[in-house]
Amino acid sequence: MVKNKYILGIDVGGTNIKFGLVDSRYKLVESSQIPTPKTEKAVINLLIKIIEGKKPVIKAVGIGLPGPIDLKRGIILRTPHLPIKNVPILNLIKRHINKPLKIDNDANLFTLAEATVGAGKKYKNVVGITLGTGIGGGIVINKKIYHGRNNAGEVGHQFIDSHTSKHLESFLKVNNFKRSAEDY
């Protein structure tokens, strides 16, 4: 592989961490996945290990993370399916690499990818919904991620019952569908 040629994309999920290299045309040239560790420290260490393993061939890194993120401070605020809360993930990882690094919500990045090179590339504005270990959503306006005020686009964390702290994700995640299917 050619030095400093590829972008490393990492998708941190509640079940697996998926990662791949894309070329300048966003063509996937390599991909893999590893089960998501169960502790905060192990997740961070695995991300660093993945990046360091690809360091010679990458020019930049993008990481998609579940849940709300404070992008100004580079902090993952909370995740319902990972043991991570209020972690300055951007700074923790930047210490180990000297490459451009961007983080954002995984559903936002999914929607941006669909809007730029996927099914939505013919449209200026795209809304995406992801359903996996959790549920998420992204909004792209004029080919740019719309973050809104206080993570307004974070659809999986919209409260749906004013009498409890239940949010949409707690009802619509894939595991709930699996359990329902097993009951029948």
C-alpha positions as CSV (number, residue, x, y, z in Angstrom):
1,M,0.0,0.0,0.0
2,V,1.1,3.5,-0.7
3,K,2.2,5.8,2.1
4,N,-0.2,8.5,3.3
5,K,-2.7,7.8,0.6
6,Y,-5.9,6.5,2.4
7,I,-8.5,7.8,4.8
8,L,-9.2,5.5,7.7
9,G,-12.8,5.4,8.7
10,I,-13.8,3.8,12.0
11,D,-17.4,3.1,13.1
12,V,-17.7,2.4,16.9
13,G,-20.8,0.4,17.5
14,G,-22.3,-1.2,20.5
15,T,-21.5,-4.7,19.1
16,N,-18.5,-4.2,16.8
17,I,-16.0,-1.7,15.8
18,K,-15.8,-1.6,12.0
19,F,-13.0,0.1,10.1
20,G,-11.8,0.5,6.6
21,L,-9.5,2.4,4.3
22,V,-10.9,4.5,1.4
23,D,-9.0,6.0,-1.5
24,S,-9.4,9.6,-2.8
25,R,-12.5,8.5,-4.7
26,Y,-14.0,7.1,-1.5
27,K,-13.7,3.5,-2.8
28,L,-13.3,1.0,0.0
29,V,-10.0,-0.8,-0.4
30,E,-9.8,-2.7,2.9
31,S,-12.2,-3.3,5.8
32,S,-12.4,-5.3,9.0
33,Q,-14.3,-5.5,12.2
34,I,-13.6,-6.4,15.8
35,P,-16.0,-7.0,18.7
36,T,-16.4,-3.8,20.8
37,P,-14.6,-4.1,24.2
38,K,-16.6,-3.8,27.4
39,T,-14.6,-1.1,29.1
40,E,-14.0,2.5,28.3
41,K,-10.2,2.1,28.5
42,A,-10.3,-1.0,26.3
43,V,-12.4,0.8,23.7
44,I,-9.9,3.8,23.6
45,N,-6.9,1.5,23.5
46,L,-8.4,-0.5,20.6
47,L,-9.1,2.6,18.6
48,I,-5.5,3.7,19.1
49,K,-4.2,0.3,18.1
50,I,-6.3,0.3,14.9
51,I,-5.0,3.7,14.0
52,E,-1.4,2.9,14.8
53,G,-1.6,-0.3,12.7
54,K,-2.7,1.8,9.7
55,K,-0.5,4.9,10.4
56,P,2.0,4.3,7.5
57,V,-0.7,4.3,4.8
58,I,-3.2,6.9,6.1
59,K,-3.4,10.6,5.6
60,A,-6.4,11.2,7.9
61,V,-8.8,9.5,10.3
62,G,-12.5,9.8,10.9
63,I,-14.3,8.2,13.8
64,G,-18.1,7.7,14.0
65,L,-19.3,7.3,17.6
66,P,-22.7,6.5,19.0
67,G,-24.7,9.0,21.0
68,P,-24.4,12.7,21.6
69,I,-21.0,14.3,21.2
70,D,-19.7,17.7,22.2
71,L,-17.8,18.5,18.9
72,K,-16.3,21.8,20.2
73,R,-14.6,20.0,23.0
74,G,-14.2,16.6,21.4
75,I,-16.0,14.8,24.1
76,I,-18.3,11.8,23.8
77,L,-21.1,12.7,26.2
78,R,-22.8,9.4,26.8
79,T,-23.6,6.2,24.9
80,P,-26.4,3.9,25.9
81,H,-24.5,0.8,24.6
82,L,-20.9,1.5,25.5
83,P,-19.3,2.1,28.9
84,I,-18.3,5.6,27.8
85,K,-19.5,8.9,29.4
86,N,-17.9,12.4,29.3
87,V,-14.7,11.1,27.7
88,P,-12.4,13.6,25.9
89,I,-11.9,11.1,23.1
90,L,-10.5,13.5,20.5
91,N,-7.6,14.5,22.8
92,L,-7.0,11.0,24.1
93,I,-6.5,9.7,20.5
94,K,-4.8,12.7,19.1
95,R,-1.9,12.2,21.5
96,H,-1.0,9.0,19.6
97,I,-1.2,10.2,16.0
98,N,0.0,13.1,14.0
99,K,-2.7,12.9,11.3
100,P,-5.8,14.9,10.9
101,L,-8.6,13.4,13.1
102,K,-12.3,14.1,13.0
103,I,-15.0,12.7,15.2
104,D,-18.8,12.9,14.9
105,N,-21.9,10.9,15.6
106,D,-22.0,7.7,13.6
107,A,-25.5,8.4,12.2
108,N,-24.4,11.9,11.1
109,L,-21.4,10.4,9.2
110,F,-23.6,7.6,7.7
111,T,-26.0,10.3,6.4
112,L,-23.1,12.5,5.1
113,A,-21.7,9.5,3.2
114,E,-25.1,8.7,1.6
115,A,-25.5,12.4,0.7
116,T,-22.1,12.7,-0.9
117,V,-21.4,9.3,-2.5
118,G,-24.4,7.1,-1.9
119,A,-28.1,7.0,-2.6
120,G,-28.6,10.7,-1.8
121,K,-25.8,12.1,-3.9
122,K,-28.3,13.7,-6.3
123,Y,-29.9,15.7,-3.5
124,K,-28.8,18.7,-1.5
125,N,-30.6,17.7,1.6
126,V,-30.8,14.2,3.1
127,V,-32.1,12.7,6.3
128,G,-30.8,9.3,7.4
129,I,-32.0,6.9,10.0
130,T,-29.8,4.1,11.4
131,L,-31.0,1.0,13.2
132,G,-28.5,-1.3,14.8
133,T,-27.6,-1.9,18.5
134,G,-29.3,1.5,18.9
135,I,-31.2,4.0,16.7
136,G,-29.7,7.2,15.3
137,G,-30.4,9.8,12.7
138,G,-28.5,12.4,10.8
139,I,-29.5,15.5,8.8
140,V,-27.4,16.8,5.9
141,I,-28.3,20.3,4.5
142,N,-26.5,21.6,1.4
143,K,-24.1,18.6,1.7
144,K,-23.1,19.5,5.3
145,I,-24.0,17.8,8.5
146,Y,-26.6,19.8,10.4
147,H,-25.9,19.4,14.1
148,G,-28.6,21.7,15.5
149,R,-28.6,23.2,18.9
150,N,-27.8,20.8,21.8
151,N,-27.6,17.8,19.4
152,A,-31.0,18.5,18.0
153,G,-30.6,15.9,15.3
154,E,-29.9,13.1,17.7
155,V,-33.2,11.3,17.0
156,G,-32.5,8.2,19.0
157,H,-32.2,10.2,22.2
158,Q,-35.5,12.1,21.8
159,F,-37.7,11.5,24.8
160,I,-41.1,10.0,24.0
161,D,-42.7,9.7,27.4
162,S,-42.7,12.8,29.6
163,H,-43.4,10.7,32.7
164,T,-40.3,8.5,32.3
165,S,-36.8,8.9,31.0
166,K,-37.5,6.5,28.1
167,H,-36.2,7.7,24.8
168,L,-36.9,6.4,21.2
169,E,-33.8,4.2,21.1
170,S,-34.9,2.2,24.1
171,F,-37.9,1.0,22.2
172,L,-36.7,0.7,18.6
173,K,-33.2,-0.9,18.9
174,V,-32.6,-4.1,16.9
175,N,-32.3,-6.2,20.1
176,N,-35.9,-5.5,20.9
177,F,-37.0,-6.7,17.4
178,K,-35.0,-9.8,17.9
179,R,-36.6,-10.5,21.2
180,S,-40.1,-10.0,19.7
181,A,-39.3,-12.3,16.8
182,E,-38.1,-15.0,19.2
183,D,-41.3,-14.8,21.2
184,Y,-43.3,-15.9,18.1
